[in-house]
Amino acid sequence: MMSWLVLLTLLGGWRPGAPMPTPGYGFACAEVAGKVYCIGGVKESMDSLIPRLTNEAYDVVRDSWITGLAPLPGPRWFAGCAALNGKVYVIGGTDGRRDIARVDRYDPNTNTWDTVASLPVPAQALAAAVFDNELYAVGGYCASSDGRYLRSSFRFVPEPGPGHWVRTDSLGLPRASLGLAAAAGRLYAVGGRFFNSTPSIEYYVPDRWRTGTEMRTPRSGHGVVGAGGYVAAIGGAGCQGPRASVELLNCLTGEWLPADSLPAARTFLGAALSGTKVIAIGGQCAQRTLNSVEIADSLLIPSAVAEPQDRPLTPMPRLTPTIRAGTTLRLPWSATVLDAAGRVLWVSGKDMTIDVGPGVYFIRAHGQPETCRLTVVK
């Protein structure tokens, strides 16, 4: 019998958006307030790589590009990037001569840059994401000494002053050119390269990385976005070169399913989530650097059709999966409650009152890997 999730993947699709002003790949990419910022990266000439200082933003609502923004303070590509509290962090990377530990922060409201605490180790091809309202930088490659793939995972503490980075539990597998995204109360490290592209994934719940279900295909240099209970792996490269295929992970069942492919194969693309839209930008294919923009409007919105069929990863005792707004839940454990975008709403004790509007939420039990989906109805 066809599952509702398979049906959903058949209803999606990519449509074109306004192309980038300049083709590029390996740029930092993050979304703030409906605008997807594409910063740095490289473009190719006939015989060399040309680093970019460019800071451009794709306006999702207007389907247009904003140019002339304050440029990146120094050339770099293959940096980690994520947006926290309305500011874009560009983390590490390389300038073509050396790996970088520097972290620059861009404020779209003032169109200015400042510098915060550097990473403890220089790294390129790392990934960054916000999880539980905190910024993480994970994995990468360090060529500065003897050359090595990294297992490191760091969390940024913004205060006081420039802040500092705290080492967390290390990845089980060293990996560079990975994807990183939060969904269903977890942080997912997806694929990447450890000498060769890998299909393996790991997920982080406070204090520990755990092994997850492998993708259907190995990927590195791919785009990864997450929301609610789903993670999408977009494009990237496998053993035979760039891919156009897209896979969707149901975090609650651990099942990977195919979704609609990109119009063209590509690696080192930018990917971001704006509202319910997944945006894929630029990248490198086998013959050229791309400037195309593709938009998927419903790739990560399975709740409209999938809710009745979804099941928790592990059944939670005495928890009703569908409740009415205003209901008091009596939980046998304390837990963190997240909305469908993965944002922390509150940390609960054993009793909590649900006073949010109808929608899908996630409850993560403290000290346990389990995450339960909760649907609130009128």
C-alpha positions as CSV (number, residue, x, y, z in Angstrom):
1,M,0.0,0.0,0.0
2,M,1.4,3.4,-0.9
3,S,2.2,5.5,2.1
4,W,1.0,9.1,2.5
5,L,4.7,10.2,2.5
6,V,5.4,8.5,-0.9
7,L,2.2,10.3,-2.2
8,L,3.6,13.6,-0.8
9,T,6.9,13.2,-2.7
10,L,4.9,12.8,-5.9
11,L,3.0,16.1,-5.4
12,G,6.1,18.2,-5.0
13,G,8.4,19.7,-7.7
14,W,10.9,22.4,-8.3
15,R,10.2,25.6,-10.1
16,P,12.7,28.2,-11.3
17,G,13.5,31.5,-9.5
18,A,15.4,34.5,-10.6
19,P,19.0,33.4,-11.3
20,M,22.0,34.5,-9.3
21,P,23.7,37.7,-10.6
22,T,27.0,35.8,-10.8
23,P,27.4,32.0,-11.0
24,G,29.1,30.5,-8.0
25,Y,29.6,27.5,-5.7
26,G,31.0,26.8,-2.3
27,F,29.5,30.0,-0.9
28,A,28.1,30.5,2.6
29,C,24.3,30.4,2.6
30,A,21.7,31.2,5.2
31,E,18.2,32.7,5.4
32,V,17.0,35.7,7.5
33,A,13.6,37.2,7.3
34,G,12.7,35.9,3.9
35,K,16.0,36.6,2.3
36,V,18.6,34.0,1.4
37,Y,22.2,35.4,1.8
38,C,24.9,33.9,-0.5
39,I,28.3,35.1,0.7
40,G,31.8,34.4,-0.7
41,G,32.4,31.2,-2.6
42,V,34.3,30.9,-5.9
43,K,33.6,31.3,-9.6
44,E,35.7,29.6,-12.3
45,S,37.6,31.2,-15.1
46,M,39.2,29.1,-17.9
47,D,42.1,28.0,-15.8
48,S,41.7,29.1,-12.2
49,L,39.4,29.6,-9.3
50,I,38.5,33.2,-8.5
51,P,37.5,33.8,-4.9
52,R,34.4,36.0,-4.3
53,L,33.9,38.6,-1.6
54,T,30.3,39.0,-2.9
55,N,27.4,39.3,-0.5
56,E,24.1,39.0,-2.3
57,A,20.6,38.1,-1.1
58,Y,17.7,36.4,-2.8
59,D,14.4,37.9,-1.9
60,V,12.0,35.0,-1.8
61,V,8.8,37.0,-1.9
62,R,9.8,39.3,-4.7
63,D,11.8,36.7,-6.6
64,S,14.7,39.1,-7.1
65,W,18.3,39.7,-5.9
66,I,19.7,42.3,-3.7
67,T,23.2,43.3,-4.6
68,G,25.8,45.7,-3.4
69,L,25.6,44.5,0.2
70,A,28.7,44.9,2.5
71,P,31.2,42.4,1.1
72,L,32.8,39.6,3.1
73,P,35.8,40.9,5.0
74,G,38.2,38.4,3.4
75,P,37.9,35.9,0.5
76,R,36.9,32.4,1.5
77,W,34.9,29.5,0.3
78,F,33.7,26.1,1.8
79,A,32.8,27.9,5.1
80,G,30.1,26.8,7.5
81,C,27.1,29.2,7.7
82,A,24.0,29.6,9.7
83,A,21.7,32.4,11.0
84,L,21.2,33.0,14.7
85,N,19.0,35.8,16.2
86,G,18.8,37.5,12.8
87,K,22.5,37.5,12.1
88,V,24.5,35.4,9.6
89,Y,27.6,33.6,10.8
90,V,30.3,32.7,8.3
91,I,32.5,30.1,10.0
92,G,35.9,28.9,8.9
93,G,36.6,27.9,5.3
94,T,39.6,28.4,3.1
95,D,41.1,31.2,1.0
96,G,42.9,28.8,-1.3
97,R,46.2,29.0,0.6
98,R,45.2,28.0,4.1
99,D,42.3,26.8,6.2
100,I,40.6,29.5,8.3
101,A,39.4,29.5,11.9
102,R,38.0,33.1,11.8
103,V,34.3,33.6,12.3
104,D,32.6,36.7,10.8
105,R,29.1,37.9,11.6
106,Y,26.8,39.9,9.3
107,D,23.9,42.0,10.5
108,P,21.3,42.5,7.7
109,N,19.6,45.3,9.6
110,T,22.7,47.5,9.6
111,N,24.5,46.0,6.6
112,T,27.7,45.6,8.7
113,W,30.2,42.9,9.7
114,D,31.9,42.2,13.0
115,T,34.1,39.3,14.1
116,V,33.4,36.9,17.0
117,A,35.5,34.2,18.6
118,S,37.4,32.0,16.1
119,L,37.0,28.2,16.0
120,P,39.4,26.3,18.2
121,V,40.8,24.7,15.0
122,P,40.9,25.9,11.4
123,A,38.6,24.0,9.1
124,Q,37.1,24.0,5.6
125,A,34.2,22.1,4.2
126,L,32.5,22.1,7.7
127,A,28.8,22.6,8.3
128,A,26.9,24.8,10.6
129,A,23.3,24.9,11.9
130,V,21.2,26.3,14.8
131,F,19.8,23.7,17.2
132,D,17.9,24.4,20.4
133,N,18.6,28.1,19.7
134,E,22.3,27.6,19.7
135,L,24.9,27.6,16.9
136,Y,26.8,24.5,16.1
137,A,29.8,24.0,13.8
138,V,30.5,20.3,12.9
139,G,33.1,18.3,10.9
140,G,35.2,19.6,8.1
141,Y,38.7,19.1,6.8
142,C,42.0,20.6,8.1
143,A,44.9,20.7,5.6
144,S,47.0,23.0,7.7
145,S,49.2,20.3,9.3
146,D,49.2,16.7,8.1
147,G,45.8,16.9,6.5
148,R,42.9,15.2,8.2
149,Y,39.1,14.8,8.2
150,L,37.5,16.1,11.4
151,R,35.2,14.6,13.9
152,S,34.9,17.8,15.9
153,S,31.6,19.4,17.0
154,F,31.5,22.8,18.6
155,R,28.8,24.9,20.2
156,F,29.0,28.7,20.2
157,V,28.5,30.6,23.4
158,P,27.8,34.3,22.4
159,E,28.5,36.0,25.7
160,P,30.5,37.8,27.0
161,G,32.2,39.9,24.3
162,P,33.1,38.0,21.2
163,G,31.9,34.7,22.9
164,H,33.7,31.4,22.7
165,W,33.3,27.9,21.3
166,V,32.7,24.8,23.5
167,R,33.6,21.3,22.3
168,T,30.7,18.9,22.4
169,D,30.7,15.1,21.8
170,S,32.6,14.2,18.6
171,L,31.1,12.6,15.5
172,G,31.5,8.9,15.2
173,L,32.8,9.3,11.6
174,P,35.1,12.0,10.5
175,R,33.5,13.9,7.6
176,A,33.8,17.0,5.4
177,S,31.4,18.5,2.9
178,L,28.6,17.3,5.0
179,G,25.1,18.7,5.5
180,L,23.7,19.8,8.9
181,A,20.1,20.5,9.9
182,A,17.8,20.5,12.9
183,A,14.5,18.6,12.8
184,A,12.3,16.7,15.2
185,G,14.3,17.8,18.3
186,R,17.6,16.5,16.9
187,L,20.6,17.8,15.0
188,Y,21.4,15.7,11.9
189,A,24.9,15.4,10.3
190,V,24.1,14.0,6.9
191,G,26.5,12.3,4.5
192,G,29.8,14.1,3.6
193,R,33.2,12.8,2.5
194,F,35.6,10.6,4.3
195,F,38.0,9.9,1.5
196,N,34.9,9.0,-0.5
197,S,31.3,10.2,-0.3
198,T,29.3,8.4,2.4
199,P,25.6,7.7,2.9
200,S,26.0,7.6,6.7
201,I,24.2,10.0,9.0
202,E,24.4,10.8,12.7
203,Y,22.0,12.7,14.9
204,Y,22.7,14.7,18.1
205,V,20.6,15.0,21.1
206,P,22.1,16.9,24.1
207,D,25.6,15.5,24.9
208,R,25.8,12.7,22.4
209,W,26.0,11.8,18.7
210,R,24.2,8.6,17.6
211,T,24.1,6.6,14.4
212,G,21.1,7.1,12.2
213,T,19.6,5.4,9.1
214,E,21.9,5.7,6.1
215,M,20.7,7.6,3.0
216,R,19.8,5.6,-0.1
217,T,22.9,7.0,-1.9
218,P,26.3,8.4,-0.8
219,R,26.5,12.3,-1.0
220,S,28.9,15.0,-0.3
221,G,28.8,18.7,-1.1
222,H,25.0,18.5,-1.0
223,G,22.4,20.9,0.4
224,V,20.5,19.8,3.6
225,V,17.5,21.5,5.2
226,G,15.2,20.3,8.0
227,A,11.9,21.3,9.5
228,G,9.3,19.6,11.7
229,G,10.0,15.8,11.4
230,Y,11.8,15.8,8.0
231,V,15.2,16.4,6.6
232,A,15.9,16.8,2.9
233,A,19.3,15.9,1.2
234,I,19.6,17.8,-2.1
235,G,22.0,17.1,-4.9
236,G,25.7,16.8,-4.1
237,A,28.2,14.3,-5.4
238,G,28.5,10.6,-5.3
239,C,31.1,8.2,-6.7
240,Q,30.0,9.0,-10.3
241,G,30.0,12.8,-9.9
242,P,27.3,15.4,-9.3
243,R,23.7,14.3,-8.5
244,A,20.3,15.8,-9.2
245,S,18.5,13.4,-6.9
246,V,16.8,14.4,-3.6
247,E,16.0,12.3,-0.6
248,L,13.6,12.9,2.3
249,L,14.1,11.5,5.8
250,N,11.1,10.9,8.0
251,C,12.9,11.4,11.4
252,L,10.1,9.6,13.3
253,T,10.3,6.4,11.3
254,G,13.9,6.6,10.1
255,E,12.9,6.0,6.5
256,W,14.5,7.7,3.5
257,L,12.3,8.1,0.4
258,P,13.0,9.7,-3.0
259,A,11.6,13.2,-3.7
260,D,11.6,15.1,-7.0
261,S,15.0,15.6,-8.5
262,L,16.6,19.0,-9.3
263,P,16.5,20.0,-12.9
264,A,20.3,19.7,-13.1
265,A,22.9,17.7,-11.2
266,R,25.1,19.9,-9.0
267,T,27.4,19.9,-6.0
268,F,28.6,22.6,-3.5
269,L,25.2,24.4,-3.9
270,G,23.5,26.7,-1.4
271,A,20.3,25.4,0.2
272,A,18.0,27.2,2.7
273,L,14.5,27.1,4.1
274,S,12.3,30.2,3.9
275,G,8.9,29.6,5.5
276,T,7.7,26.5,3.8
277,K,9.9,26.9,0.7
278,V,13.1,25.1,0.1
279,I,15.6,27.1,-2.0
280,A,18.5,25.5,-4.0
281,I,21.0,28.0,-5.4
282,G,23.9,27.8,-7.8
283,G,26.5,25.0,-7.5
284,Q,28.9,23.2,-9.7
285,C,28.0,20.6,-12.3
286,A,30.3,18.5,-14.4
287,Q,30.9,21.2,-17.1
288,R,30.2,24.6,-15.6
289,T,29.3,26.7,-12.6
290,L,25.6,27.4,-12.2
291,N,23.6,30.5,-11.3
292,S,20.2,28.9,-11.3
293,V,17.7,29.1,-8.5
294,E,15.1,26.3,-7.9
295,I,12.3,26.5,-5.4
296,A,10.2,23.6,-3.9
297,D,7.1,24.8,-2.2
298,S,6.0,21.7,-0.4
299,L,9.1,19.5,0.1
300,L,9.0,19.7,3.9
301,I,5.2,20.1,4.5
302,P,4.0,16.5,5.0
303,S,1.7,17.3,7.9
304,A,-1.3,18.1,5.7
305,V,-1.5,14.5,4.5
306,A,0.9,12.5,6.6
307,E,-0.2,13.2,10.2
308,P,-2.6,10.2,10.7
309,Q,0.0,7.7,9.3
310,D,3.1,8.9,11.2
311,R,4.2,6.9,14.2
312,P,6.7,7.9,17.0
313,L,10.2,6.6,16.8
314,T,9.6,5.0,20.2
315,P,6.1,5.0,21.7
316,M,5.9,7.4,24.6
317,P,4.0,6.1,27.6
318,R,0.7,7.7,28.5
319,L,1.0,10.4,25.8
320,T,-1.9,11.0,23.4
321,P,-0.5,11.9,20.0
322,T,-3.4,14.2,19.1
323,I,-4.8,16.7,21.7
324,R,-7.0,19.8,21.9
325,A,-5.6,23.2,22.6
326,G,-5.7,24.0,26.3
327,T,-5.3,20.4,27.4
328,T,-3.0,19.7,30.4
329,L,-0.5,17.0,29.7
330,R,0.9,15.0,32.6
331,L,4.2,13.6,31.4
332,P,6.3,10.9,33.2
333,W,9.5,12.9,32.4
334,S,10.6,16.4,31.8
335,A,11.0,17.4,28.2
336,T,11.7,20.1,25.7
337,V,8.9,21.3,23.4
338,L,9.7,22.4,19.8
339,D,7.6,23.8,17.0
340,A,7.5,22.5,13.5
341,A,10.5,24.6,12.5
342,G,12.6,23.1,15.3
343,R,12.5,26.2,17.5
344,V,12.4,25.6,21.3
345,L,9.1,26.9,22.7
346,W,9.7,25.9,26.3
347,V,11.2,23.4,28.6
348,S,8.6,21.5,30.6
349,G,8.4,19.8,33.9
350,K,6.2,16.8,34.4
351,D,3.0,18.9,34.0
352,M,2.4,21.3,31.2
353,T,-0.5,23.1,29.6
354,I,-0.7,23.2,25.8
355,D,-1.9,26.7,25.0
356,V,-0.6,27.0,21.4
357,G,-2.6,27.1,18.3
358,P,-3.3,24.1,16.1
359,G,-0.3,22.6,14.5
360,V,2.5,20.0,14.8
361,Y,4.9,20.0,17.7
362,F,7.7,17.8,18.9
363,I,8.4,16.6,22.5
364,R,11.9,15.4,23.3
365,A,12.3,13.6,26.6
366,H,15.3,14.8,28.6
367,G,18.0,12.2,28.9
368,Q,16.5,10.0,26.2
369,P,17.0,9.8,22.4
370,E,13.2,9.5,21.7
371,T,11.3,12.3,20.1
372,C,7.5,12.2,19.9
373,R,5.3,14.1,17.5
374,L,2.3,15.9,19.0
375,T,-0.6,17.3,16.9
376,V,-2.7,20.1,18.5
377,V,-6.3,20.6,17.1
378,K,-9.0,23.1,17.9
